[in-house]
Amino acid sequence: MRIGVMIGPERRDTARKMDRMLDDAEWAENAGMHTAWVPQIPSDFDALIAVALMGTRTSRIELGTAVVPLQAQHPIALARQALSAHAATQGRLALGVGPSHHWVVRDMLGLPYDKPAAYTRDYLQVLDAALSGPGRVDAENDTFTVHNPLDLAPVAPMPVLVAALGPVMLALAGRHADGTVLWMADERAVAEHVVPRISKAAAEAGRQAPRIVAGIPVCLCRPSEVDAARERANRILGEAEVSPNYQRLLSYGDARDVGDLCAAGDEEAIAARFRRFAEAGVTDLSVRLLPIGEGREELVASKRRTREMIAGLAAEFR
């Protein structure tokens, strides 16, 4: 199992946000992390542009998006952007995409969210053709009619990972993509729900075993602080209460909220949790650093302690 870290924008002025993200990417590479994952937050930076910029400060680490909502752009536009970022990072992009949630697509963007799985299937048909260039992209299905020249080709193989939470989406990801990116999936949900469905679909389609990228919050802390870490996770990362997709995924496991999903405690406890995810079938763990403390200085110190511990575990799980 490979260990990676989430690098996302945080509340601060725009220039400082990007500087911090680039610094974090450089740290992740120097610390020996395998991957860095950039979330596409509705109110903030474009994840693929951030990845391209991170490529200027790194040379080895895989840089992924987790994930780009499909409805926000035409598949040809996304292909151009992804191929550009892939070239800028010397072939180190892992393109994570997904149909997002009703509260992003319908409520924020004002777009339909009636058949997200069917839309994703049709979108991936066009995207796959566009990423197989150079050459004319010809694809027609229930959603798209595309006949578009594209003089770009991937500079190296580019994995496409689909955010897939339910059975239909997992089967689709197995048949048409290189794996899945998860959030709100604990060990049991991964082992009993995700891995069997996506692996079966991939095998039936003649594809390689899929990558399973699981995102979890992590907080290095004293045992007496575990409850505080879980409470903070629920306070700043809680999304299940507004997302039926996450609620359904939680129902396949033992976790009931993101606090339960959080790996919190001393290094031994966190390493044991990581091993359980590896045993469940996770190929890539994406760590969302979760600092705790009172005031900025304590939060910064907590984040540094946690990420240094994670760097040590990354070497162990190589």
C-alpha positions in Angstrom: 0.0 0.0 0.0 1.3 3.4 -1.0 0.9 6.4 1.4 0.0 9.8 0.1 -1.1 13.1 1.5 -4.0 15.4 0.6 -2.9 18.9 -0.3 -5.7 21.4 -0.5 -6.3 25.1 -0.1 -7.1 26.4 3.3 -8.6 29.7 4.4 -6.1 32.5 3.8 -5.3 35.1 1.1 -5.0 33.6 -2.4 -1.3 34.2 -2.9 -0.4 32.6 0.4 -2.7 29.6 -0.3 -0.8 28.7 -3.4 2.6 29.2 -1.9 1.6 26.9 1.0 0.3 24.2 -1.4 3.5 24.3 -3.4 5.6 24.1 -0.2 3.5 21.1 1.0 4.0 19.3 -2.4 7.8 19.9 -2.1 7.8 18.6 1.5 5.8 15.5 0.5 8.3 14.6 -2.2 11.3 15.2 0.0 9.7 13.2 2.8 9.3 10.2 0.6 5.6 10.2 0.2 4.3 8.2 -2.8 1.5 10.5 -3.9 -0.1 13.9 -3.3 -3.8 14.3 -3.9 -5.5 17.7 -4.6 -9.2 17.9 -3.8 -11.4 20.0 -6.1 -13.2 22.3 -3.6 -16.2 24.0 -5.1 -15.2 27.5 -3.8 -11.5 27.3 -4.4 -8.5 26.6 -6.7 -8.7 24.5 -9.8 -7.2 21.2 -8.9 -5.5 20.5 -12.3 -3.9 23.9 -12.4 -2.6 23.4 -8.9 -1.2 20.0 -10.0 0.6 21.6 -12.9 2.2 24.2 -10.7 3.2 21.5 -8.2 5.0 19.8 -11.0 7.4 22.7 -11.2 8.5 22.1 -7.6 8.7 18.3 -7.7 10.2 15.7 -10.0 9.2 12.2 -8.7 5.9 12.2 -6.7 2.7 11.2 -8.3 0.2 14.1 -8.3 -3.5 13.3 -8.4 -6.9 15.0 -8.4 -9.4 13.8 -5.8 -11.7 14.5 -7.6 -12.7 16.8 -10.6 -16.5 17.0 -10.9 -17.4 15.9 -14.4 -20.4 18.1 -14.9 -18.3 21.3 -14.6 -16.7 21.0 -18.1 -17.1 19.2 -21.4 -15.0 16.0 -21.7 -12.9 17.5 -24.5 -12.1 20.5 -22.3 -11.2 18.2 -19.4 -9.0 16.1 -21.6 -7.1 19.2 -22.9 -6.6 20.3 -19.3 -5.6 16.9 -18.0 -3.1 16.3 -20.9 -1.6 19.7 -20.4 -1.1 19.1 -16.6 0.2 15.6 -17.4 2.8 17.1 -19.7 3.7 19.8 -17.2 4.3 17.2 -14.5 6.4 14.9 -16.9 3.7 12.3 -16.9 2.9 12.2 -13.1 -0.8 13.0 -13.1 -3.4 10.6 -11.8 -6.7 12.0 -13.0 -9.4 11.4 -10.4 -12.9 12.3 -11.6 -16.4 11.8 -10.5 -20.1 12.8 -10.8 -19.9 14.7 -7.5 -23.0 15.3 -5.4 -26.4 16.9 -5.8 -25.5 19.8 -3.5 -22.6 20.7 -5.8 -24.0 20.0 -9.2 -27.7 20.9 -8.8 -27.7 23.3 -5.9 -24.4 25.2 -6.7 -24.0 24.9 -10.5 -27.7 24.7 -11.4 -27.1 21.6 -13.6 -29.2 18.4 -13.8 -28.2 15.5 -11.4 -30.8 13.0 -12.5 -28.7 10.0 -13.8 -25.1 10.5 -12.5 -24.0 7.0 -13.3 -25.2 7.1 -16.9 -23.7 10.5 -17.4 -20.4 9.3 -16.0 -20.4 6.3 -18.4 -21.1 8.5 -21.4 -18.5 11.0 -20.3 -15.8 8.4 -19.8 -16.4 7.1 -23.4 -15.5 10.6 -24.7 -12.7 11.2 -22.3 -11.1 7.8 -23.0 -11.1 8.6 -26.7 -9.7 12.0 -26.1 -6.9 10.7 -23.9 -5.9 8.1 -26.6 -4.8 10.7 -29.1 -3.4 12.4 -31.0 -6.2 12.3 -33.6 -9.8 13.1 -34.2 -12.1 12.3 -31.3 -15.3 10.6 -32.6 -17.8 9.5 -29.9 -21.6 9.4 -29.9 -23.8 8.3 -27.1 -27.0 9.3 -25.3 -25.3 12.4 -23.8 -22.6 13.5 -26.2 -22.0 13.8 -29.9 -18.4 14.7 -30.4 -16.3 15.0 -33.6 -13.3 17.0 -32.5 -9.7 17.2 -33.6 -7.1 17.0 -30.8 -3.4 17.1 -31.4 -2.4 16.0 -28.0 -1.3 12.7 -26.5 -0.4 11.6 -23.0 3.4 11.8 -22.5 3.1 8.7 -20.3 0.3 6.4 -19.2 -2.2 8.4 -17.3 -4.4 6.5 -14.8 -8.0 7.6 -14.6 -9.7 7.0 -11.3 -13.4 7.4 -10.8 -15.1 8.3 -7.5 -17.4 5.3 -7.0 -19.4 4.7 -3.9 -22.4 2.5 -4.9 -22.6 -0.8 -6.7 -23.4 0.7 -10.2 -20.6 3.2 -10.0 -18.1 0.6 -8.8 -19.0 -1.7 -11.7 -18.6 1.2 -14.1 -15.2 2.2 -12.6 -14.0 -1.3 -12.9 -15.0 -1.6 -16.5 -14.0 1.8 -17.8 -11.3 3.2 -15.5 -8.1 2.3 -13.6 -9.6 2.3 -10.2 -11.5 4.4 -7.7 -11.0 7.3 -5.2 -13.0 6.9 -2.0 -14.0 9.0 0.9 -16.1 7.8 3.9 -15.2 4.2 3.3 -13.8 2.3 6.3 -12.0 -1.0 6.3 -15.1 -3.2 6.2 -16.7 -1.1 3.5 -13.6 -1.4 1.4 -13.1 -5.2 1.9 -16.8 -6.3 1.6 -18.3 -3.7 -0.7 -15.7 -1.9 -2.8 -13.0 -4.4 -3.7 -15.3 -7.3 -4.7 -17.5 -5.2 -7.0 -14.8 -3.2 -8.7 -12.4 -6.1 -9.1 -15.1 -8.3 -10.6 -16.0 -5.7 -13.1 -12.3 -5.1 -14.0 -11.6 -8.8 -14.5 -14.7 -9.2 -16.7 -13.5 -6.3 -18.8 -10.0 -7.7 -19.1 -8.5 -4.9 -17.2 -5.7 -4.9 -14.7 -6.5 -5.1 -11.0 -7.9 -1.6 -10.0 -6.3 0.9 -7.8 -8.3 1.6 -4.6 -7.5 5.0 -3.2 -9.0 5.6 0.2 -8.9 9.0 1.9 -8.9 9.2 5.7 -8.2 11.9 8.3 -5.2 11.2 10.5 -4.2 12.9 13.8 -1.1 12.0 15.9 -2.1 12.6 19.5 -2.2 11.2 23.0 -4.8 8.5 23.7 -6.6 11.0 25.9 -7.0 13.3 22.9 -8.5 10.8 20.5 -12.1 11.9 21.3 -11.2 15.5 20.6 -9.6 14.5 17.3 -12.7 12.7 16.2 -14.9 15.6 17.3 -12.8 18.0 15.3 -13.0 15.7 12.2 -16.8 15.7 12.5 -16.9 19.4 12.9 -14.7 20.4 10.0 -15.1 17.5 7.6 -18.6 16.2 8.3 -20.4 15.9 4.9 -22.4 12.7 5.4 -25.4 14.5 6.8 -26.0 16.3 3.4 -24.9 13.6 1.1 -27.0 10.5 0.4 -24.0 9.0 -1.5 -21.9 9.1 1.6 -24.7 7.8 3.8 -25.1 4.8 1.6 -21.3 4.1 1.7 -21.2 4.4 5.4 -23.9 1.8 5.7 -21.6 -0.9 4.2 -19.1 -0.5 7.0 -18.8 0.1 10.7 -18.1 3.8 10.7 -21.0 6.1 11.2 -19.3 9.4 10.5 -16.0 10.9 9.5 -14.9 10.9 13.1 -15.1 7.1 13.2 -13.1 7.0 10.0 -10.3 9.1 11.5 -7.1 7.3 12.4 -6.2 9.1 15.7 -3.9 8.2 18.5 -0.2 7.4 18.9 2.0 6.1 16.1 1.4 2.5 17.0 -2.4 2.9 16.8 -2.2 4.8 13.5 0.1 2.2 12.0 -2.3 -0.6 13.0 -5.2 1.3 11.3 -3.1 1.6 8.2 -2.4 -2.1 8.2 -6.1 -2.8 8.4 -6.7 -0.7 5.3 -4.0 -2.5 3.5 -5.4 -5.9 4.4 -8.8 -4.7 3.2 -7.4 -4.2 -0.3 -6.5 -0.5 -0.3 -3.7 0.1 -2.7 -3.2 3.9 -2.0 -4.0 5.6 1.3 -4.6 9.4 1.0 -4.0 11.1 4.3 -5.9 14.2 5.3 -3.8 15.7 8.1 -6.0 16.7 11.0 -4.3 18.9 13.5 -5.8 19.6 16.9 -5.0 22.3 19.5 -5.9 25.7 20.8 -4.8 28.5 18.6 -2.6 28.7 15.5 0.7 27.7 17.1 -0.7 24.5 18.6 -2.4 23.6 15.3 0.7 24.1 13.3 2.8 22.1 15.7 0.2 19.3 15.6 0.2 19.2 11.8 4.0 19.0 11.7 4.1 16.2 14.2 1.5 14.2 12.3 3.0 14.6 8.9 6.5 13.7 10.1 5.0 10.5 11.6 3.2 9.8 8.3 6.5 10.2 6.4 8.0 7.5 8.6 5.1 5.2 7.9 5.3 5.8 4.2 8.8 4.2 4.2 7.4 1.2 6.2 4.6 0.6 3.7 6.7 0.9 0.6 
